Amino acid sequence: MNAINPQAQKLNETIEASNPHILNMLSDKGKGIFFPEKGILAQSADAKGKEINATIGIALEEDGSPLSLDSISELISVDKGNAFPYAPSYGRPDIRKTWKKMIYSKNPGLGSICISDPVVTNALTHGLSMCGYLFGNSGDNIYISDLYWGNYRLIFNNGYGINFITYSTFSGDSLDIDAFRNALTDGRPTKRIVSLNFPNNPTGYTPTEKEMQEITSILIESAEAGNNIVALIDDAYFGLVYENGIARESIFTCLANAHQRILAVKIDGATKEDYVWGFRVGFLTFGVKDGTPLLYSALEAKTAGAIRGNISNSSNLSQSLLNSAYCSENYVNQKNEKFRTLQNRYQKIKDILNSHPEYKDTFTPLPFNSGYFMCLTAKNADAEAVRQKLLKDFSTGIIASNNVLRIAFSSTPTTLLEKLFDNIYLAIKSIQN
C-alpha cells in the first residue's frame, strides 16, 4: 500500500481518537481515502463570489448562467443552476438536510440519537459499492442470508474480493435466528461485515418486531465478544410493510446507538421508496454508540472522497427534483396512494393463495410480508425448467435463482395476478407429470 496522504492520516487520527474500533473496521482503501481540502476544489471555493472566477470546469453563458442547449433546458422546469452544474461530491446540502430529517421522522425510535449527515450516492448499488471500498479488503468476509440480491456478488465479491459467509434465511415461517446467531458468534473475534436487507430482496420479508430485537441482541453479543461489526443496512424497500406486527422502522434505529463496536451504515434512497428508479439518488448514513459530529464528519469526508474518486458526484438535476418533491404539500398523500397500490396487490396474492388449496401440490410460498417481491419453491420441479416452461407455453416471465422462483408483484397489474399464479401452477404440474 502506498504511503497515506497527510489529509487521510488526519481523518484517521480523528476517527481513532473518537472510536479506535471504527479505524480497525476501515479497509486499506478506506484508511487511505480523503476528501481533498486543497487542489482544484479548494481553489474553486476560494474564488466563489469573486468578480472573475475562472476556476470552474463548466461552461457559462455571457450572463453567468450555465451554458446549455435549449432543446434540453426547455424540458426542465427547475432553475438551470439546479440542473446543469455539478453537485458537490457530498451531495446537495439541501437534500442532505431534508433526508436526514426524513430519517428521524420515519424512524421515531431514533429519538435524539446523534447520526451522521447523509452523503449522496448514485443510488443504492453505488452506495453498497462505496461500503465495499471503505470497509472491505480482499479476503474479508461478509455475513449474509442465503437468499440475497444477486448483484451483491458483483459488488462485494467480484468488485472487492470479499468472501460470502451464508446462513439459512428461514426456519419454517420465521427467520432462522439460530443460524444467524451461529454465524455471528462463531470463531475468534475479528472484523465482521454483516448484510441486513429488509424488506428482503428476493423474498419480500421484513422481521417481526420480536425478530428485530433478537437480531440486535445477537449483534450486541457478537460485539461484546470482541468482534468489530460493520452492519450494512440495505433499506432499498424501506416503508413497504403490509402487515401488523412487522417492524416498521429500520434496524438502523436499533443499531445506531447499540455498541461502540457496531458501526451501523444505512444505505437507502429514493429509488424504490419514491418510485424513481432512473433518478439514481441514494444516501449513506452512519450511526455508532457515542458517535460525535467530529467522528461523523471524518467518515463523511472519506465517503465523499471515495465518491469523488469514483464518479465525482451524483446527478444535480435528480437531487433538485427530489428535494422539491419532498417539500411539496402533496408528497405524503401521493406516496400513500402508491403504497396502497402495492398493498392491494400483496393482499390479492394472499387471497389467491388461500382460495386455491390445490396449489400446495405444486409449490410452497416462502414467508413474505413487504416489499416488491414474493418467492416460492416448486415441488418436484427445477426452478429454471419452470421458468422456461412459463416463457414458452404461458407467455409469462418470472425470475429463477438458486432453485427459487421470484415473483415481482410490484410490476404485475392486480387483474393479472390470478392468471399468473394459475400459470405457475399449471407449468409446474405439467413438469411434474
C-alpha positions as CSV (number, residue, x, y, z in Angstrom):
1,M,0.0,0.0,0.0
2,N,1.3,3.5,-0.9
3,A,2.1,6.0,1.9
4,I,-1.1,7.5,3.3
5,N,-1.7,11.1,2.3
6,P,-1.5,13.5,5.3
7,Q,-5.1,14.6,4.8
8,A,-6.2,10.9,5.1
9,Q,-4.0,10.5,8.1
10,K,-5.6,13.4,9.8
11,L,-9.0,11.9,9.3
12,N,-7.7,8.5,10.6
13,E,-6.4,10.2,13.7
14,T,-9.8,11.9,14.3
15,I,-11.6,8.5,13.9
16,E,-9.1,6.8,16.2
17,A,-9.4,9.4,18.9
18,S,-13.2,9.1,18.7
19,N,-13.5,5.4,18.4
20,P,-10.5,3.2,17.6
21,H,-12.7,0.2,16.7
22,I,-14.0,2.1,13.6
23,L,-10.5,2.8,12.4
24,N,-9.9,-1.0,12.5
25,M,-13.1,-1.5,10.5
26,L,-11.8,0.5,7.6
27,S,-10.2,-1.2,4.6
28,D,-6.8,-0.2,3.4
29,K,-8.6,1.9,0.8
30,G,-10.8,3.3,3.5
31,K,-7.9,4.3,5.6
32,G,-6.1,5.9,2.6
33,I,-9.1,7.9,1.2
34,F,-9.8,11.5,1.9
35,F,-11.8,14.4,0.5
36,P,-9.2,16.9,-0.8
37,E,-9.1,20.1,1.2
38,K,-6.6,21.5,-1.3
39,G,-6.3,21.5,-5.0
40,I,-8.9,22.3,-7.6
41,L,-12.0,22.1,-5.3
42,A,-10.4,24.2,-2.6
43,Q,-9.2,26.8,-5.1
44,S,-12.6,27.0,-6.7
45,A,-14.2,27.5,-3.3
46,D,-11.7,30.4,-2.6
47,A,-12.8,32.1,-5.8
48,K,-16.5,31.8,-5.2
49,G,-18.2,35.2,-5.3
50,K,-15.3,37.0,-6.9
51,E,-15.9,39.3,-9.9
52,I,-13.9,36.9,-12.2
53,N,-14.0,33.2,-11.4
54,A,-12.0,31.3,-14.0
55,T,-11.7,28.1,-11.9
56,I,-14.9,26.1,-12.5
57,G,-14.7,23.3,-15.1
58,I,-18.1,24.0,-16.6
59,A,-19.2,26.4,-19.4
60,L,-21.2,29.5,-18.7
61,E,-23.2,31.9,-20.8
62,E,-22.2,35.6,-21.0
63,D,-24.6,36.4,-18.2
64,G,-23.0,33.8,-15.9
65,S,-25.8,31.2,-16.1
66,P,-25.0,27.6,-17.2
67,L,-24.4,27.3,-20.9
68,S,-27.0,24.8,-22.1
69,L,-28.9,23.6,-25.1
70,D,-32.4,25.0,-25.5
71,S,-33.6,21.6,-26.7
72,I,-32.7,20.3,-23.2
73,S,-33.3,23.2,-20.9
74,E,-36.8,23.8,-22.3
75,L,-37.7,20.3,-20.9
76,I,-36.7,21.2,-17.4
77,S,-38.8,23.4,-15.1
78,V,-36.2,23.8,-12.3
79,D,-33.7,26.7,-12.4
80,K,-30.8,25.9,-14.7
81,G,-28.4,26.5,-11.8
82,N,-30.0,23.5,-10.0
83,A,-29.8,21.2,-13.0
84,F,-26.7,21.6,-15.2
85,P,-23.8,22.3,-12.9
86,Y,-22.0,19.7,-10.8
87,A,-23.4,18.8,-7.4
88,P,-21.0,18.5,-4.5
89,S,-19.4,15.1,-4.0
90,Y,-21.1,15.0,-0.6
91,G,-24.4,15.8,-2.3
92,R,-26.5,18.9,-2.4
93,P,-26.7,20.4,1.1
94,D,-30.5,20.9,0.9
95,I,-31.4,17.3,0.1
96,R,-28.9,16.0,2.7
97,K,-30.6,18.1,5.3
98,T,-34.1,17.1,4.1
99,W,-33.3,13.4,4.0
100,K,-31.8,13.5,7.5
101,K,-35.0,15.0,8.8
102,M,-36.9,12.3,7.0
103,I,-34.8,9.5,8.6
104,Y,-35.7,10.8,12.0
105,S,-39.4,11.3,11.1
106,K,-39.7,7.8,9.6
107,N,-37.8,6.2,12.5
108,P,-39.1,7.9,15.7
109,G,-37.2,5.3,17.7
110,L,-34.0,7.2,16.9
111,G,-35.2,9.9,19.3
112,S,-32.2,12.3,19.6
113,I,-29.5,9.8,18.8
114,C,-26.6,11.5,17.0
115,I,-26.1,10.2,13.5
116,S,-24.1,11.5,10.6
117,D,-25.4,13.7,7.8
118,P,-26.4,11.5,4.8
119,V,-23.9,11.5,1.9
120,V,-25.5,11.3,-1.5
121,T,-24.6,8.3,-3.7
122,N,-25.6,7.3,-7.2
123,A,-28.4,5.2,-5.7
124,L,-28.0,2.0,-3.6
125,T,-25.8,-0.1,-5.9
126,H,-23.2,2.7,-5.8
127,G,-23.8,3.1,-2.1
128,L,-23.1,-0.5,-1.4
129,S,-20.0,-0.4,-3.6
130,M,-18.7,2.6,-1.6
131,C,-19.2,0.5,1.5
132,G,-17.1,-2.2,-0.1
133,Y,-14.5,0.4,-0.9
134,L,-14.5,1.8,2.7
135,F,-14.7,-1.4,4.7
136,G,-13.7,-4.4,2.6
137,N,-10.3,-5.8,1.9
138,S,-9.8,-8.7,-0.4
139,G,-10.2,-11.8,1.8
140,D,-12.6,-10.2,4.3
141,N,-15.9,-11.9,5.0
142,I,-19.4,-10.6,4.6
143,Y,-22.1,-12.5,6.6
144,I,-25.3,-12.7,4.6
145,S,-28.5,-14.8,4.5
146,D,-28.6,-17.4,1.7
147,L,-31.5,-15.7,-0.1
148,Y,-29.9,-12.4,-1.3
149,W,-29.9,-10.0,-4.2
150,G,-27.6,-11.4,-6.9
151,N,-25.9,-8.1,-7.5
152,Y,-24.3,-8.4,-4.1
153,R,-21.9,-10.9,-5.7
154,L,-20.8,-8.5,-8.3
155,I,-20.4,-5.6,-5.8
156,F,-18.7,-7.3,-2.9
157,N,-17.1,-10.5,-4.3
158,N,-16.1,-9.6,-7.8
159,G,-15.6,-5.9,-7.0
160,Y,-13.6,-6.1,-3.8
161,G,-12.7,-9.8,-3.3
162,I,-14.9,-10.1,-0.1
163,N,-15.9,-13.7,0.7
164,F,-19.5,-14.7,1.4
165,I,-20.4,-16.5,4.6
166,T,-24.1,-17.5,4.2
167,Y,-26.6,-18.8,6.7
168,S,-30.1,-20.1,6.2
169,T,-32.7,-17.3,5.9
170,F,-35.8,-19.1,7.1
171,S,-36.8,-21.8,9.6
172,G,-40.4,-22.6,8.9
173,D,-42.4,-19.4,8.7
174,S,-39.8,-17.3,10.6
175,L,-36.3,-16.1,10.2
176,D,-33.7,-18.6,11.2
177,I,-32.4,-16.7,14.2
178,D,-30.3,-19.6,15.4
179,A,-28.4,-19.7,12.1
180,F,-27.8,-16.0,12.3
181,R,-26.5,-16.4,15.9
182,N,-24.2,-19.2,15.0
183,A,-22.7,-17.3,12.1
184,L,-22.1,-14.1,14.1
185,T,-20.7,-15.7,17.2
186,D,-18.6,-18.5,15.7
187,G,-14.8,-18.3,15.7
188,R,-12.3,-15.8,17.1
189,P,-13.0,-12.1,17.3
190,T,-12.4,-10.2,14.1
191,K,-14.0,-7.7,11.8
192,R,-17.3,-8.9,10.5
193,I,-19.2,-7.2,7.7
194,V,-22.9,-8.0,8.1
195,S,-25.5,-7.5,5.4
196,L,-29.1,-6.7,6.6
197,N,-31.6,-6.2,3.9
198,F,-35.2,-5.6,4.9
199,P,-37.7,-5.9,3.2
200,N,-35.5,-8.6,1.7
201,N,-34.9,-8.9,-2.0
202,P,-35.8,-11.5,-3.2
203,T,-38.2,-12.8,-0.5
204,G,-40.2,-9.7,0.4
205,Y,-39.7,-10.5,4.1
206,T,-39.3,-8.0,7.0
207,P,-38.6,-9.3,10.5
208,T,-41.3,-9.1,13.2
209,E,-40.6,-6.6,15.9
210,K,-39.5,-9.6,18.1
211,E,-37.1,-10.9,15.4
212,M,-35.7,-7.4,15.0
213,Q,-34.8,-7.3,18.7
214,E,-33.3,-10.8,18.5
215,I,-31.1,-9.7,15.6
216,T,-30.0,-6.7,17.6
217,S,-29.2,-8.7,20.7
218,I,-27.1,-11.2,18.7
219,L,-25.1,-8.4,17.1
220,I,-24.5,-6.8,20.5
221,E,-23.5,-10.2,21.9
222,S,-21.0,-10.6,19.0
223,A,-19.6,-7.1,19.6
224,E,-19.3,-7.9,23.4
225,A,-17.2,-10.9,22.3
226,G,-14.7,-8.5,20.6
227,N,-15.9,-8.5,17.0
228,N,-15.9,-5.2,15.2
229,I,-19.1,-5.2,13.2
230,V,-19.9,-3.2,10.1
231,A,-23.7,-3.5,9.8
232,L,-24.6,-2.7,6.2
233,I,-28.3,-1.9,6.3
234,D,-29.8,-2.1,2.8
235,D,-33.0,-0.2,3.2
236,A,-33.9,-0.1,-0.5
237,Y,-37.5,-1.1,0.1
238,F,-37.9,0.7,3.4
239,G,-41.5,1.6,4.4
240,L,-43.2,-1.0,2.2
241,V,-44.6,-3.2,5.1
242,Y,-48.1,-4.6,4.7
243,E,-48.9,-6.5,7.9
244,N,-49.3,-5.6,11.6
245,G,-46.6,-6.8,14.0
246,I,-43.9,-6.4,11.4
247,A,-41.1,-3.9,12.2
248,R,-42.0,-0.5,10.7
249,E,-38.7,1.2,11.5
250,S,-35.3,0.4,10.0
251,I,-33.0,-1.8,12.1
252,F,-30.7,1.2,11.9
253,T,-32.9,2.5,14.7
254,C,-31.8,-0.4,16.9
255,L,-28.1,-0.4,15.9
256,A,-27.2,3.3,15.6
257,N,-26.5,3.6,19.3
258,A,-26.2,-0.1,20.2
259,H,-22.4,-0.6,20.8
260,Q,-19.1,1.1,20.2
261,R,-18.0,-1.9,18.1
262,I,-21.1,-1.8,15.9
263,L,-21.0,0.7,13.1
264,A,-24.5,0.9,11.5
265,V,-24.4,2.1,7.9
266,K,-27.8,3.0,6.5
267,I,-27.9,2.6,2.7
268,D,-31.2,3.9,1.4
269,G,-32.6,6.3,-1.2
270,A,-35.4,7.4,-3.4
271,T,-35.2,4.6,-6.0
272,K,-37.9,2.2,-4.5
273,E,-39.2,4.4,-1.7
274,D,-40.3,7.2,-4.1
275,Y,-40.7,5.2,-7.4
276,V,-37.9,7.0,-9.3
277,W,-35.7,4.1,-10.4
278,G,-33.8,6.1,-13.0
279,F,-33.1,9.1,-10.9
280,R,-30.2,7.3,-9.2
281,V,-30.2,9.1,-5.8
282,G,-29.2,7.2,-2.7
283,F,-27.7,8.0,0.7
284,L,-25.1,6.7,3.2
285,T,-25.7,7.5,6.8
286,F,-23.6,6.4,9.8
287,G,-24.5,5.6,13.4
288,V,-22.5,4.3,16.3
289,K,-22.8,4.4,20.1
290,D,-21.4,7.7,21.4
291,G,-20.8,8.9,17.9
292,T,-19.8,12.5,17.7
293,P,-20.2,15.2,14.9
294,L,-16.4,15.1,14.6
295,L,-16.3,11.4,14.1
296,Y,-19.1,11.5,11.6
297,S,-17.6,14.4,9.7
298,A,-14.4,12.3,9.2
299,L,-16.5,9.4,7.9
300,E,-18.5,11.7,5.6
301,A,-15.2,13.1,4.2
302,K,-13.9,9.7,3.5
303,T,-17.2,8.7,1.8
304,A,-17.2,11.9,-0.3
305,G,-13.5,11.3,-1.2
306,A,-14.4,7.8,-2.4
307,I,-17.3,9.1,-4.4
308,R,-15.1,11.9,-6.0
309,G,-12.5,9.3,-7.0
310,N,-15.2,7.0,-8.4
311,I,-17.9,9.0,-10.1
312,S,-17.1,12.6,-9.0
313,N,-20.8,13.3,-7.9
314,S,-24.4,12.3,-8.3
315,S,-27.0,14.0,-10.6
316,N,-27.7,17.5,-9.6
317,L,-31.0,17.6,-11.5
318,S,-32.3,14.4,-9.8
319,Q,-31.4,15.7,-6.4
320,S,-33.1,19.1,-7.1
321,L,-36.3,17.4,-8.3
322,L,-36.5,15.1,-5.4
323,N,-35.8,17.8,-2.8
324,S,-38.6,19.9,-4.4
325,A,-40.9,16.9,-4.2
326,Y,-40.1,16.3,-0.5
327,C,-41.0,19.9,0.3
328,S,-44.3,19.6,-1.6
329,E,-47.5,19.6,0.5
330,N,-48.9,16.8,-1.8
331,Y,-45.9,14.4,-1.3
332,V,-47.2,12.4,1.6
333,N,-50.7,11.8,0.2
334,Q,-49.3,10.8,-3.2
335,K,-46.8,8.4,-1.6
336,N,-49.6,6.8,0.5
337,E,-51.7,6.4,-2.6
338,K,-48.9,4.5,-4.4
339,F,-48.3,2.4,-1.3
340,R,-51.9,1.3,-1.3
341,T,-51.5,0.1,-4.9
342,L,-48.7,-2.3,-3.8
343,Q,-50.5,-3.3,-0.6
344,N,-53.6,-4.2,-2.6
345,R,-51.6,-6.5,-4.8
346,Y,-50.0,-8.1,-1.8
347,Q,-53.4,-8.7,-0.3
348,K,-54.7,-10.1,-3.6
349,I,-51.9,-12.6,-3.6
350,K,-52.7,-13.7,-0.1
351,D,-56.4,-14.1,-1.1
352,I,-55.4,-16.2,-4.2
353,L,-53.2,-18.5,-2.2
354,N,-55.8,-19.0,0.4
355,S,-58.5,-19.8,-2.1
356,H,-56.5,-22.3,-4.1
357,P,-55.5,-25.2,-1.8
358,E,-54.6,-27.3,-4.9
359,Y,-51.5,-25.0,-5.3
360,K,-49.9,-26.7,-2.3
361,D,-49.4,-29.8,-4.5
362,T,-47.1,-27.8,-6.8
363,F,-45.4,-25.1,-4.9
364,T,-44.7,-23.7,-1.4
365,P,-44.6,-19.9,-0.9
366,L,-41.7,-18.6,1.3
367,P,-42.7,-16.2,4.1
368,F,-43.4,-12.6,2.8
369,N,-45.0,-9.5,4.2
370,S,-43.5,-6.5,2.5
371,G,-41.5,-5.0,-0.4
372,Y,-41.8,-5.7,-4.1
373,F,-41.5,-9.5,-4.3
374,M,-42.5,-12.9,-3.0
375,C,-40.8,-16.2,-3.6
376,L,-41.9,-19.8,-3.9
377,T,-40.2,-23.2,-4.3
378,A,-41.6,-25.7,-6.8
379,K,-42.3,-29.2,-5.7
380,N,-40.5,-31.9,-7.7
381,A,-39.6,-29.5,-10.4
382,D,-36.5,-27.5,-11.2
383,A,-37.0,-23.7,-11.0
384,E,-35.2,-22.9,-14.2
385,A,-37.3,-25.6,-16.0
386,V,-40.4,-23.9,-14.7
387,R,-39.3,-20.5,-15.8
388,Q,-38.6,-21.8,-19.3
389,K,-42.0,-23.6,-19.4
390,L,-43.7,-20.4,-18.4
391,L,-42.0,-18.4,-21.1
392,K,-42.6,-21.0,-23.8
393,D,-46.2,-22.1,-23.2
394,F,-47.8,-19.4,-20.9
395,S,-46.3,-16.1,-22.1
396,T,-45.2,-15.5,-18.5
397,G,-41.9,-14.3,-17.1
398,I,-40.6,-14.7,-13.6
399,I,-37.1,-15.0,-12.1
400,A,-35.4,-18.3,-11.2
401,S,-32.4,-18.2,-8.9
402,N,-30.9,-20.9,-6.6
403,N,-33.9,-23.1,-7.4
404,V,-36.3,-20.4,-6.0
405,L,-38.9,-18.6,-8.1
406,R,-39.2,-14.8,-7.5
407,I,-42.4,-13.0,-8.5
408,A,-42.4,-9.2,-8.8
409,F,-45.9,-8.3,-7.9
410,S,-44.7,-4.7,-7.9
411,S,-44.7,-4.8,-11.7
412,T,-47.8,-7.1,-12.2
413,P,-51.2,-5.5,-12.6
414,T,-53.7,-6.7,-10.0
415,T,-56.0,-8.0,-12.7
416,L,-53.3,-10.4,-13.9
417,L,-52.2,-11.8,-10.6
418,E,-54.8,-14.7,-10.6
419,K,-53.7,-15.7,-14.1
420,L,-50.1,-15.5,-13.1
421,F,-50.4,-18.0,-10.2
422,D,-52.6,-20.3,-12.2
423,N,-50.0,-20.3,-15.0
424,I,-47.3,-21.2,-12.4
425,Y,-49.5,-24.0,-11.0
426,L,-50.1,-25.4,-14.5
427,A,-46.5,-25.1,-15.6
428,I,-45.2,-27.0,-12.5
429,K,-47.9,-29.6,-12.8
430,S,-47.0,-30.3,-16.4
431,I,-43.3,-30.7,-15.5
432,Q,-44.2,-33.0,-12.5
433,N,-46.2,-35.2,-14.9
